[in-house]
Amino acid sequence: MSTPLRSLMKTFFFWIGIGFISFIFLKLVLTNKNPAAGLAYSEFQRLVDNNDILSANIYLKQNSAKVYALLRSTQKYVETTIPSVELPDLTRRLRERGTSIKVSEVRGSDWTVIVFMAAPLILLLGFCLFLLRRVETSNRRAQLAGARRSKTGIGYDLHRLEAGRKLIVGGIELPFDKGPVGHSDGDVLAHALCDALLGAAGLGDIGTHFPDTDPKWKGANSMLFLEHAKKLLDEKQFAIEHVDAVVITEKPKLGPHFPKMRAALAEPLGVSAEKIHLKAKTNEGVDAIGRGEAIAAHVVATLSSH
């Protein structure tokens, strides 16, 4: 529900409440403004004989009747109690004098009448307020859920492979006769992961933060790059939700090494290994990767922020 509509509903229910309170107040004021004066039945008969009764409300009881009458002369109310046997004669005499008569079985108290008349309004108001509270609660939950925004970034890296170099993938060294050519340790998976994280947070790429023209990164451990990326994410209040990566190489087989890779990558990022998912593919003998001359990685990283 939009804010203007919610405000309109609150205003509507507010005025319903004001109207209900005003109704009760006016009912009480009008009821008590002109209270009935008690009369003996003989004195009441005298008023009937003098044609001073303008209207009469008669409330029947078991052996008697209660009469509330409005006087013509003073516009005030009077009340009296008469035996039931006298009622037919009284009503006849009142009608002969043109008095308006209303007969009811029982007269309840003022508060009973008020509550009875207002009960539908009370129920309606309560039900509307209940619905409004439910809607507001649902909106708050939706806002809390929506407040946690998701960001996604992609990363890609490729390195040539040369004989006699160490093959480091995902933070661990693998037994192989070739390794990547690069300014740092050439960890293709860590580099793609770093790019994906930086991209999701809108923080540039690995080349921006660790240029290959800077001698201090010569042969550097790529886990340092991930530690720096994690620090930048923390500063912007981003949390790593999931990492999905695929490494493409003909050899060696990477699957048996994935548990160690996941643990090695998770440590500098400060996340559990379960948040890092790794896959391995070959290029089926196609192009430089297929000929065993290169290794590549693709990574998708999902972040959340408040």
Helices and strands as residue ranges (DSSP letters): H 3-33, E 37-38, H 41-49, E 53-60, E 64-71, E 77-83, G 84-86, H 87-96, E 100-104, H 110-147, E 149-163, E 167-169, E 172-174, E 178-180, H 188-200, H 206-209, G 215-217, H 223-235, E 238-248, G 255-257, H 258-269, G 273-275, E 276-281, H 287-290, E 294-305
